[in-house]
Every structure is written in structure tokens, then in C-alpha cells.
Amino acid sequence: MGDMTSENETGESEEQRLSKSARKREASSLQELGVKLSALPDQEIKALDLPDNLFIALRDLRRLPSHGAQVRQRQYIGKLMRNIDPEPVLAKLAERKQRHDLEIRHFQQIERWRDRLLSEPTVGLDELIHEHPQANRATLVKLLEKAERERLEQRSPVGARELFAFLRQLLG
């Protein structure tokens, strides 16, 4: 009967081997990572330095029309993803999300300033000038007057858009 240790043919002990459920969870998470990658623009996928066959598979997933074909392609992507280290990809995706979140917060800050200036022009203008002394007060006053005229005449908010563009440039 020989040696009764719990090692398989590859030399791994049973503690080192993953259970079938753990392997399925890992494969599923890699497949989901692949699906997230396929939603990115081609340039961003190329920046991840993925193998060519994985890049092509990710790009092909977007163009497949039927659900069945997409399921098979996702499984294929999951298989290809097992051959790469997912950590750098996850790190770049997290960095991308962080950059996107910063852009959204900045955009919301500009929107809040615009709304404040339109709802309380004198107080808002004084606060903005106090926080950003390089701002051109005369231009801001003209934009606010234009936006108010358009609001009173119930026209399209071109002035409010111009005010937003000015604030975007000012707040950088």
C-alpha cells in the first residue's frame, strides 16, 4: 500500500488544494472582472497590457447579439483571465474609479456654485469672489444678469450654461 500521506499526484496537500466551490467562486470573479473590462473603451483596455487574445475576446463580447453567445464568450473570457494576474488590473480599475469619483465631486461643486449664484446672486457672488479673488466680477455679474433675464422670459438657459462654463474654468 505504500505511503499513506494526503498528497495528490502534483505534490499538493489537501490543505493547499482549493475546494471545487472555491475554484468556482474564483472563476466566477475572474469572469465578472472580464465583463467589467469589456465595458471599458478599447484604449483603456490596451493600457492594461493584457494578452492580445484576451483583448480581442473582450472586444468581441460587446458586439455579440444573442444571450447564449454572450454567455459562452464570458466563459471564454473567464478561462483567459485565469492566465493573468488580476491584481494589477484590479488596482488600475480602482484608480480609474477614484479618478471618476473625483471628477464627479468637482462637477457637483461647480453645479452647487452655479445654483447658489442663481438663487442668491449678491451673497453667492461675494462668497465666490472672497474664495476666488482672481474671478472677474464684471463677467460674473453679466452672466448672472443674462441668466436671470432668460429665466424671467422663460427662454432656454443659455446664460446658466455660460455661467457653468465660466465657473468650470475658474474652479479648474
KARARA-V730902 format. One record per residue. N is the residue number from 1. RES is the residue in one letter. SS is DSSP state (helix for helix, strand for strand, loop for the rest). Layout:
<<N | RES | SS> <N | RES | SS>>
This chain:
<<1 | M | loop> <2 | G | loop> <3 | D | loop> <4 | M | loop> <5 | T | loop> <6 | S | loop> <7 | E | strand> <8 | N | loop> <9 | E | loop> <10 | T | loop> <11 | G | loop> <12 | E | loop> <13 | S | strand> <14 | E | loop> <15 | E | loop> <16 | Q | loop> <17 | R | loop> <18 | L | loop> <19 | S | loop> <20 | K | helix> <21 | S | helix> <22 | A | helix> <23 | R | helix> <24 | K | helix> <25 | R | helix> <26 | E | helix> <27 | A | helix> <28 | S | helix> <29 | S | helix> <30 | L | helix> <31 | Q | helix> <32 | E | helix> <33 | L | helix> <34 | G | helix> <35 | V | helix> <36 | K | helix> <37 | L | helix> <38 | S | helix> <39 | A | loop> <40 | L | loop> <41 | P | loop> <42 | D | helix> <43 | Q | helix> <44 | E | helix> <45 | I | helix> <46 | K | helix> <47 | A | helix> <48 | L | loop> <49 | D | loop> <50 | L | loop> <51 | P | loop> <52 | D | helix> <53 | N | helix> <54 | L | helix> <55 | F | helix> <56 | I | helix> <57 | A | helix> <58 | L | helix> <59 | R | helix> <60 | D | helix> <61 | L | helix> <62 | R | helix> <63 | R | helix> <64 | L | loop> <65 | P | loop> <66 | S | loop> <67 | H | helix> <68 | G | helix> <69 | A | helix> <70 | Q | helix> <71 | V | helix> <72 | R | helix> <73 | Q | helix> <74 | R | helix> <75 | Q | helix> <76 | Y | helix> <77 | I | helix> <78 | G | helix> <79 | K | helix> <80 | L | helix> <81 | M | helix> <82 | R | loop> <83 | N | loop> <84 | I | loop> <85 | D | loop> <86 | P | helix> <87 | E | helix> <88 | P | helix> <89 | V | helix> <90 | L | helix> <91 | A | helix> <92 | K | helix> <93 | L | helix> <94 | A | helix> <95 | E | helix> <96 | R | helix> <97 | K | helix> <98 | Q | helix> <99 | R | helix> <100 | H | helix> <101 | D | helix> <102 | L | helix> <103 | E | helix> <104 | I | helix> <105 | R | helix> <106 | H | helix> <107 | F | helix> <108 | Q | helix> <109 | Q | helix> <110 | I | helix> <111 | E | helix> <112 | R | helix> <113 | W | helix> <114 | R | helix> <115 | D | helix> <116 | R | helix> <117 | L | helix> <118 | L | helix> <119 | S | helix> <120 | E | loop> <121 | P | helix> <122 | T | helix> <123 | V | helix> <124 | G | helix> <125 | L | helix> <126 | D | helix> <127 | E | helix> <128 | L | helix> <129 | I | helix> <130 | H | helix> <131 | E | helix> <132 | H | loop> <133 | P | loop> <134 | Q | loop> <135 | A | loop> <136 | N | loop> <137 | R | helix> <138 | A | helix> <139 | T | helix> <140 | L | helix> <141 | V | helix> <142 | K | helix> <143 | L | helix> <144 | L | helix> <145 | E | helix> <146 | K | helix> <147 | A | helix> <148 | E | helix> <149 | R | helix> <150 | E | helix> <151 | R | helix> <152 | L | helix> <153 | E | loop> <154 | Q | loop> <155 | R | loop> <156 | S | loop> <157 | P | loop> <158 | V | helix> <159 | G | helix> <160 | A | helix> <161 | R | helix> <162 | E | helix> <163 | L | helix> <164 | F | helix> <165 | A | helix> <166 | F | helix> <167 | L | helix> <168 | R | helix> <169 | Q | helix> <170 | L | helix> <171 | L | helix> <172 | G | loop>>
